[in-house]
Amino acid sequence: MTTTSRAVITEPRQVEMRSVPLPALGPHDILVRARKSLLSSGTDRVCYRADFAPGTHWAQWIKYPFTPGYSMVGEVIATGAAVRSLAVGDRVATRAGYQTYAVAEESRSYRIPDEVSDEDAVWFALSAIAQHAVRRAEPVLGDHAAVIGLGPLGQLVARYAAVAGAATVWCVGGDETRLAAARRAGATTVPAAAARDRILEATGGVDVAYDVTGSPSVLAAASEYTATGGTIVLVGDTPFPAQQAIGGEVLRRSQTVVGVHDSHIQRAERTPVVRWPFRRNVGLFFDLVAQRRLDLAGLVTHRFPQGDVAGAFHRLDDDLTGTIGILVDWTG
């Protein structure tokens, strides 16, 4: 195998599959045949639409032609001479683009337990970000939490907040498909327009609010129903940061604002200093899914065959009502 078919965003709102050479298989590499890939309605949507302000880190990162993607599940079909932890036939999760085959490092590929399906395993990368967000909030057993933004990442944050011991998880806004998915996970849902009054009446203000929208206007709104001394975690990475306002309540209520980004999750192995490297996050995710303590049922709302990768991206350009997870199935 010397080439792969890979999705490339050639210009804003244009994607095509291109045949590109695969890197040579190094001694610590594996060759993976793709089975499933998960699109992000946050990052991939911004990349596909070029929906970001000039001068931002988005503008520095995204240069067309651009190769998107970071969530692949596949099967190992070859290994380098020095690979020891993985074998041909293993199912793995790895951070590759939307492509039929990928060469991946053994150290950055994660064997999937038999108890975890492909459709669940493909959430591994977003799951690591969600875990990182909840840990950064330093939750306390019995906290009240709010999650604003119920796309793929917000759904995971809501579930991890519950796993971490939140007494209540309020999920704010979204269409009925997203709200129903949050309710299935035990959350209390509330329309955005009613969130302030409903949450303050029930809790007096949440201890932690997670802004998973990427919208610059949400931070100030979330501060209004976050308690004095509470924490607001910015998980959604707005492509228009100059428009993001803190609002008056953050200062008046002595609230803490915490930023979270995928790039801050350590890729190194666990050390006395690095307690939660990426691999350990993925391992916990697989364990919770296998133990049925993390329910992902219903989060994939759209499936596309490998022959319609462009259709999957075009879905990102539509109104996202009724959309949570968008899956590409490379086996069909």
N, C-alpha and C positions, 0 to 999 in steps of 0.2 A: 504494500500500500504506500504509494508515493504522493498522492494528491487527495484533497478533500473538497467537497462542495460546501461553500461557506456563504452565509448571508452578509452582504456589505451594503451599508447605506451610502449610496453614491452621491446623493445630494439630499437636502431636506425633502422628506415625504417620498423618496424613491429608494426602493430596496431591490436588490437582485442577488441571485445565487451565482457565485463565481467559483470556478475550479482553480484552486491554489495549491502550491506544493506544501507538503507536510515537512516539518523539520525532521532531520535524521533522528532515529531513536537512540538516545544516549544510554549509558549504563544504568542510570537511576530513573529512567523514563518508562512509561507504559503507553501503549497504543490502545485507544478507546474507540469502540464503535458506538455511536450515539443511539440512545433509546428514547429519552425524553429531554426537552428543554423548556424552561419557564421564562416567559417574558415578564418584564417589570413594567407596570403601568405608571411608574414614577420615572426611573432613570431612562428606560428605553423610549418612553413617550417623549421626554425632553430631547433625547438624541435624535429621534426620528423626525420630530417637528422643528428642530433648531429653535426651540422655544425658551431662549435664555437671553439675558442682557449682555451687551458687549462689555468686555473687561472683567467678567466674572471668571471663576475657576472653570465653570462649564465651557465658556468660550475658549479658554486655553487648552482644555482637554479634547473637545470635540472638533476634529478637523476631517473634512470629507475628502476622499472616501473614508468612512468610519466603520470599524468592525465592532458590533455590539455583542452583548451577552456575557453572562457569568454564572449560569446555573444549568449544568448538564448532568444527566444520569446516563451511564452507558455500561458496556461490557468490555472487559479487558480481553484483547485478542492477541497481544504480544507484550513481552516484557524485556527490559534491558538486562544485561548480564548481572548487574549488581542488585537488582530488585529482590527483596526478601519478604516483604509484608503482603504482597499482592501476587495473584496468579492468574493465568489465562482462565477465563470463565467467571471470574469475580465480577459482581456488579459494583460500580463505584460512582460516587458523586465527585465532580471536579469542576473547576471554574473555567469553562471553555465557552466559546461563542456558539452561535447557531450554525452548526456544521455537522456533517455526517460522520467524520472521524476527527480525532484530536490526539496529539502527542502531549502528555501531561507528566509532571513530575510526580514520582511516587510519594514524596513528602507532602504534596498538596492535593492528594487524591484520597478518598475516604471510602473504605469498604462498607457496603450497605448490608445490614443484617437481613437474614431471610424473612424476618417478621415485618419488614418495612417494604411497602410497595414502591414501584418506580414513581408513581404519581405523588406519593407522600415525600419520598426522598428528595425529589427535585426542589423542594422548598428549603433545602439545607442552607443556602447562602443567605437568603432573607432571614431565615431563622436565627442565624448567628448575629445579624444586626439587631434583631428584636431582643435577643438575650442581652446584648451589650447595652441597649437602651434601658432595659429594666434594671440591670446591675448599676448603671450610672446614677439611677434615681435613689439608690440605697434604700429600697423599700423596707418597711417594718410590718410585721404580721398584724393584720387588721386595718391597714391603711385603706382609705378610699382613693380610687384612681379614676381618671377620665382619659379616654383615647379619642382624639379628634382626627378623623381621616380613616376610613374603613376599607381602603384598598388592600392589596396583598400584605404589605408590611404592617399596616394598622391592625389587621385581623390577627396577625401573629403577636404583636405587642399586647393586645387585649388578652390573648390566651396565656402569655407568659406572666402578665401582671397577676392573673388569677392563680397560676401555679406558684408564684412567689408569695402568695398569702393575702392578697387584697380582699377586704371584706366585701366591697362592691367595686365593680368595674362599669363605669358609665361610658357608653359608646355614642358619640355625638355625630349627627348628620348622616348623609348618605342616602341612597335609594333603598327600596324595600329589600332587594336582593342582598345588599351589604348589611343592612340592619338585621335581617333574618339570620344571616350567617353568624353575626355577633351574638344574637340571642341564643342560638344553638350552643354556643360556648359558655352560656351562663351570664352574659352581660345584660345590663339594663340599658335600653336604647332610648334616645331622646332626640327630637329634631333640633337642629342648630339654633333655630330662633327661640326655642323654649329652654335651651340648656342652662343658661345662667340662673333663671328663677327656679327651675326644677332641682338642679343640683344643690344650690344654696339652701333651698327649703329642706332637702333630704339629709344633707351632710354638713351644712355650714361652710362648705368649701372642701374640695378634694385635697388630699395630701400631695398627690402627684398628678400632673396633667401631661400627657404625651401628645405633642403636635406632630402628626404624621402626614400632614397635608402637602407640604411644600408651598403652601399659599402664604404670602407675606403678611396677610391681614389677621391670621389666626392667633399668633402669639399674644397680642394685646387682648383679644376676646377671651382666650383661655385664662388669662390672669385674673379675670373678673370672677371666675368661679373656682379659683385655686385659693386655698386657705392662707392666712397669714403664716409666714414661715414655710410655706409649701414650696414645691419644686416643679418647674416646667422643663420638660425635656424636649429639645428640638431634634426630632428624628427625620422629618421631611426636610430635604435640602432644597430650599427655594432657589430657583434660577434667577430671581429678581431680588437679591438681598438688599439693595438700596431702598426698596419699598417697605422693608420689614420694620415695623414700629414696635417698641416695647410697651408703650402705653403707661399710664400713670400708676396702675395698681401694683406693678412689680416693685417699685420703690416704696410706695406707701405701705405695702404689706410685707416688706422685707422678704420677698420671694427670691429664690435662686433659679437662674436659668442655666441649663446644662446642654451643651452641644454633643451630638453623637454622629460619628461618621464611620462607614465601613473601613476606611483606610487606617483607623486607629485600633482595629482588632489585631493583636499581635499574630504574625504568621509563624513565629518560632515555636519550638516545643516548650512545654511547661518548665518553668524554672522557679526558684523561690521568689523571684520578683514578678514574673509573668504567670499569674495563676490561671488565667482563662485565655489561652491562645486559641486560634481559630479551630484547630483540631478538637480541642476539648469541648468547644461550643457545639460542633457537629456531633460529637459523640453523645452529648447530653440530649440533643434533639432526637437522634435515633432511639435512644433509650426511652424517652418520654413517649414517642410515637409507638414503639413496640409494646410499652406497658399500658397503652391506651389512656395515658394521662394527658396527651395532647391530641385533640381531635381536629383533623383537617378536612373532614368530610364536607363536601359542598363548596370548597374554596376554589376548585377549578370549574370555571363557568363556560369556558370556550376551548375547544380542541381543534387543531388544524393538522392535516397530514403533511409529510415532508414536501409534498409537491405544491403546497400552498403556504409557504413561509411568508410570502408577500401579503397574503390575506391576513395572517396573524398580525403583521405590522400595520396594515390598513385599519385593523380593529382599534389600534391605539390612537388613530387619528379621528375616530368617531366619538360621539357622545359615549362616555363610559358607563352610562346607566345600565345596570344589570351585569356589569363586568367586575370580576375579581381576578382570578388567575387565568392566564392565557397560556395554553400548552401547545407545544409542537411535538407531535408523535413521529419519530423517525423510523418506526418499525412498520408503518403502514405503506 
